[in-house]
């Protein structure tokens, strides 16, 4: 009888063993995937804009309606690709802003925060996963879509040149597609990921606080500080600082002309200037403080 009792006790203990601990990296990975599932505009919007830009380029190339310097010309092939890349960067900024404004507010509004808080996922992991979308995921996604779009544009340009009996070799030589792609990757990671990080983290922090009108609450401090500065000192330094952060006006390149596009063949990157910039590290420190505040805010906030 005691033998049977011991066997039943061992069987019960084997069934009540604590589940294995899930690695933090795996939890973070699935948290990021959750953000992409719930916010499909993160990848749908860039894809839609790229499709429209590619369609417009196709029409302009086939119909020959490009005006100088945008005419499909092997001697000046850069301009349409720069316009397409610039359009994708603007799209990335807009999507990032709207995502951050709704990141923490949305789960409170639809009360899904109650479900997510019931899972073994910490507030730190959740906030970091949300912050990774505008700072890591969206810039890389924008780069990948832009390169694919520009590659299709290059193939289409080559086909048009072949039909019109022009030199395809001159186009590929003057365009330098590989260098253009590397410069684009460097610019996006520096100017559109690391440099505007404090802006995105501020929007993320504000999104977890008000019950409504999150964009208004995020904008009011900037407007108020800028207004006080203008009235007191007749300057716009703070507004210019916020604007330069948002649009990616960072010391990432060294070129002979300030109006030169970052992927221009004459552009020379300056990573040392960027990494040694005090503005970069001050901005990252401010971003870290905003994220810490967002974690603490989410810990005590409930549904609206």
N, C-alpha and C positions, 0 to 999 in steps of 0.2 A: 504493500500500500504506500509506504514511504517512497519507494522507488518511482511509482507512478506519479506521486505528488511532486517529487523533484523534477521529473521530466516535464510535467505540466508547468511548473514554475519557470524552468529554463525556456520552454516554448513561449511563455508569456513575456519573459524578459527580452527574448530575441525579437518579438514583434513590437516592443516599445522602445527600441533603440532610437535615439535622437537622429533626425535626418542630417545628411551631410551639409556642411556649411558651403553655401554658394560663393565662389570667389567674387571679390569686389569688382574686378574687371568685367566679369560676365554680367553682373547686375547693372553696371554702367552701360555696357553694350546694349542690353535690352531696354534700358531707359532711353537711350538715344533712338533706338528703333521705334519705341512708343511715340516719341515726339514726331518722327517722320510719318508714322501712321495717322496721327491725329492732326497733323498740319501738312497736308499734301501740297499746299501752295508753295512750300519750300522748294519743291522740285518741278511742280507743274508750271508755275509762273516763268522761271527761266526757260523751260522748254518751249512754252508758248511764244515768248518773245523771240527766242532763237528761230523758231519756225517762221514767224512773220518776217524777221530780218532776212532770212535765207530766201523766202519767197520774193521779197522786194528786190534783193540783189539779183535773183534769177531774171526777173522782169527787166531790170535796168540793163543787165548784161546782154540779154537776148535782143532787146529792142534798141540798144545803143543810146540810152537817154542820159547817161552819166555826163555831167558837165565838168569841166576842168575845176580842180584837180582830181575829180572822182571818176573820170573816164577810164574805162577798162584799157589800160595802156601798160605794156610791159616795162616801160621806163619809169612809170609812177604807179606802182601797184599797191602801195601801202594804205592809201586813204580809205577805201571801202572796208578793209579789215579793221582799221582803227575805229571807224564809226561803229562797226558791229561789236567790237570788244567794249567800247565805251558804253554802248547801249546795254550790254549785259552787266557791266559794273553798276550802272545806275539801277538796274532791276534788282541786283543783289542788295544794294543799300535799302531800297524801298521795302523789299521782302523782309530784310532783317529788322527794320524799324517796326513794322507792323507785327512781326512775330514776337518781338520782345515786349511790346506793349500789351500783348494778350497772353503771354506765356503763363504767368501765375494767376492772372485775373480770370482766364477762361475756365480753369479747373475749379475755381471757387464759384463762378457763375452757374455752371452746369452741375455743381455739387459732386463732381467726380473726385474731388479731393478727399472725400470720405472713404472712397474705395481705395485710392492709391495710398492713403495713409495707413490702411489696414494691412498692406503688404509689407514684407520685411525689406523695405527700401528706405534708406535714411534721407532726411531733407538735404543733406550735403550732396548726395548722389543725384537727387532729383534736380537741384538747382544747377549743379555742374553740367548735367546732361542738357538742360535747357540752354545754358550759356554756350555750350559747344556748338549749337546750331549756327548762330550768326558768326562765331569766331573761328570755327574750324570747318564744319560740314558744308555750309553754304558757300564759303569762298572756294573750297575744293570742287564743289559741284559746279559752281559758276565757271571755274577754269576748264573743267572737263567738257562742259557743254559748249563753251566758247571755242575751244580747240577743235572739237568735232564740227562745229558750224563753219569755222574758217577753213578746215580741210575740205569740206564739201564746196565751199566757195572757190577754193583753189582748183579743184577738179572741174568745176563748171567754167571757170575762167579759161582753163586749158582747153576745154572743149570748144569754147567760143573762138579762141585764138586759132585753133586748128581749122575750124570752119571758115574763118576769115583769112586763112593763109598767112598768119603772123607767127612770130617765133615764140614757141612755148618755152624753149630753153632759157630765153632772156627773162621771161616772167619768173621762172623758178629760181634763177640766179639772183635777180634783183630783190625778190621777196624775202628770201632767207627764212623759210617757214619755221625751221627748228629753233633758230635764235629768237624769232618773234615769240614762239611759244614759251621758251625759257624765261624771257623777259616778262611775259605776261604772268607766269606763275610767281615769279619773284615779286612783281608789283602787287598782285592780289594778296599774297600772304603777308606782305609788310603793310601796304597802304590800306587794304580793305579787310584785314583780319586783326593784326596786332594794334595798329594805330587807333582805330575807332573803338577798341575794346571798352574803355571807360564809358563811352556813350551807350553802348549796348547793355552794359551791366547796370547803368543808371536806369535805363528803361525797364530792365528786368526787375530791379528793386521796386520801382514805382508800381509796376503791374500787380504786385502782391498786396498793395495797401488800400487803395480807394475802392469803394463799392461800385463806382461807375466813372465814366469820362477819364480813363487812365491817360490818354494822350494829352488831355488838357492839364492834368496834374503834373505830368512829366515836363510839359512845356512852360508852365507858369514860373518856376524858379529861374529858368534861363531868361525869360522875358523880363522878369522883375529885376534880376541882377543887371542885365543889359540896360534896362531903362534907368536904373539908379546910376550906373556908370556914365551914361550919356548925359544925364541931368547934372551930375556932380563934376565930371571931368571932360565932358564933350568928346568922349572916345567910345569905340566899339570893340575894345580888345577882347572882352569875354565872349561876345557873340561871334567874333571872328575866330577865336580859339575853338569854340564848339563846332562852328561850321567847318573849319579845316579838319577837325577830327572826324566829322561825319563823312565828308566827301573823300577822305584819304589823302589830304595834302601833307604828305610826310616826306622827310629827307631820305628818300629811298634810291634816288638816281642822281647821277652827275652828268649833265648835258650842257651843250653850248647854248641852248635856247630854252628859256623857261616855258615856252609854249609847245615844246616838243612832246609828242605822245610817248608814254613809257616804253612802247614796243617799237619805236623808231629804230632803224638800223644803226643810227649814229649815237644811240643812247648807251651810256656806260653806267653800270650799276655801282653803287657805293654802299655795300653792306656795313663797312666799318663806320661810316658816317651815321647810318641808321642805328646800329647797335650801341654806339657811344652817345647817342642823343639823350640828354636828360629827360626830354619830353616823353620818350618811350617808356622809361622806367618809372617816372612819376605817374604816367597814365596807367601802367600796369598795376602799380601799387594802389591807385585809386579804384581801379576795377576790382582788385581783390577785396578791398574794403566794402565796396558795394555788394559783392557776392556774399561776403560774410553777413552783412546786414540782411540780405535777401533770405539766407538760410534761417536766420533767427526769426525773421518775420513769418516765413512759411510755417515754422514750428508752432506758432501760436495763433495763426489765422485759420478760420473755419470757412464754411460755405457762406455765400451771401444770402 
